[in-house]
Amino acid sequence: MSEKISVFAYNELINEDYFKEKGFEYIDKVTVTLSAQRIVFNRLPLEGEGIEGQGLPNIEPTPNNAGMMEGMLYDMYDTFLPKLDEFHGYPKECNRKVMDLN
């Protein structure tokens, strides 16, 4: 049986139409902020993909522990994890991080 998970989405996946176009479904969603994190465009696209000179989005801690970034927290079933992994290029292009949310 599937388990419910929460997935933090940022960049294009916060757009509900795009989210559904990629074949994802959610149970519930809420806008959230991550403290002391920021979005940067420092990931290189795979060869032959992306726009030359343009980095892909990535999340990283802020240098001084200040600031925040906004995203969407989707509650969804874990059956979508393989599709999310493929979309994000896990485990070669990114990693997962389990976080406690308040």
N, C-alpha and C positions, 0 to 999 in steps of 0.2 A: 504494500500500500504506500502511496505517496505521502511524503511529509511536507508540511508547510515551512518555507524558509523566507527570510527577508533578504532582499538584494538591493544594495545601493547602486543607483544608476546615475550617470552624469553624461554630459555632452549630448549627443543625438538621441540617446535612449530616454531622455526625459520628455521627449515629444511622443505623446501617446499614439499618434497615427504611425509614426516610424516604428515604435515599439511593436505594434500589432502587425505592421507590414513585414517585419522580420520574423514573424511567427510566434511571438511571445504572448502569453496571457497572464493576467494578474488577478488576484482575489481582491486586493485592496491596495491603495497607494496613498502616500502622504509626502509632502515636501519637507525636507529636512536640511540641516546644515551640519557640516563636519567642522568642529573647532580645530584650530591649529593645522589645517590642511589647505592645500591650494591645488588648482589645476594648472599644469604646465604642458607644453607641447614639445616634449623631449624624446619621444619614442620614434624611432625610424620606421617607416612603412616597409613592408616586405618588398623585395625586389620586384619591380614591374607593377606595383600597386601604389596608390596614393599619388599625391602631387609633389613633384620635385621641389625640394627646399622647404616643404611644409611638414612639421612634425605631427605625430599623433598625440592625442590627449593622454595624460597620465596624472595620477594623484600622488602628491608627495607632501611631507610635513613642511610647515613654514619654518624658515631659519630661526626665528625668534619666538616660536610658540604662540604667535599672535595671528589674528585673521581667521577666516573661515571660507568655506565654499558650499554652494548649494547644490542639491541634487534631489532625486526622487527615491524613496524607499518603497519598493514593491514587495508585497507579500505574494508569493507564488509557490507552486508545487515544485519539489526538487526534481521532477521529471524533466524540467526545462534546463537543468544544469549542463547536460552535454551540449545543448544548442547555445547556451550562454558561453560555454568554454570555447566552442568553435568561433563564435562571433568575436570574442576578445583575443583569440589566439593562445589560450591557456593550454599547456604550461610554458610554451616557448616564448611568447610575446608578453605575457603578464603573469601575475600570481593572484591567488585569492588570499584574503585576510579575514579571519573571523574576528568580529568585534562585538563587545558588549554595548548595548544601546540603552540609554535611560529614557 
